[in-house]
Amino acid sequence: MKHTKTAVVTAILSLALALVGTPAQAAPKPFWTPDAMRAAVPMDSLVKAPAFTPKDVAKGQSAIIQSIPNGGGPWTGGGKVTQTAGRVFFLFNGQKASCSGDAVTSTNGSVVITAGHCVKYQGSWHTQWVFVPGYNNGNAPYGQWAAKTTLTTPQWEASEDINYDVGAAVVNPLNGQRLTDVVGAQGIAFNQPKNQSMYTFGYPAAAPYDGTKLIYCSGSTFTDFLLTRDHGMNCNMTGGSSGGPWFLSFNEGTGTGVQASVNSFGYNFLPGYMFGPYFGTDAQNLYNRAQAA
């Protein structure tokens, strides 16, 4: 249920060496350099698409709501979302990969919400996990926030149930400050009514996108009629957007909303639609564990 990365700090030894005049050395080069971040592949390209049969498709494509204001354009509205949303970078079995995430209000001021497959996949917890809020073409204007703990729902951890594809990270302080003290935080809510209008954000990195900028979709949502109970929306975002936030009551003027899902997956046979898990009690329990960590 929990994955913790620890660093061994040899403070006493370092102090002793400093006292005897050890020559100064350059600071270690960060793992996630701008070039390394640009080279990360969308995690979604490494994830198996949900299985389906022809009878699943016959359940009713006509049920999809078609009136959607935005299906995947750059976000130019500014506001808090340009600081709280960001890219997530990690190693999956040695492969540099990326997702998206969002900083939410929390007791510890350090919680990032993302997708379950953006913290753990095929029995492997990702390593070298960092959150880069406000990412912009290799630049990290608010720094790189390394995870000290990553978590997911019991259902995703046990069997990777796509209905519970929710993950969280608790990040370490950076320069003595907590994450949400630096970038702010979005609200978060659970057990909300379905089929409402929502906004979703992310950093898609698969064609035709390149992961350099924040993209959004907005409009009516529906409940998946195929293999899950997820929210669905007309949205063209591609791989790399997984883990990005879905907001209720989003205010375009302030860039603020209440997060109630994350980008999770799309069906290969149904292009142009994004799906995100319902934030019910299990997602709420995950959030509570993260904010108490």
Secondary structure, DSSP 4 states (H G I P E B T S, - for coil): -EEE------HHHHHHHHHTTPPP-PPPPPSS-HHHHHHPEEGGGGSPPPP--HHHHTT-GGGS----SEEEEE--S-STHHHHEEEEEEEETTEEEEEEEEEB--TTS-EEEE-GGGTEETTEE-EEEEEEET-BTTB-TT--EEEEEEEE-HHHHHH--GGG--EEEEEPPBTTB-HHHHH--BEE--S--SS-EEEEEE---STT--SSS-EEEEEE-EE-SSS---EEEE----TT-TT-EEEEEEETTTTEEEEEEE--B--TTSTTEEEE----HHHHHHHHHHHH-
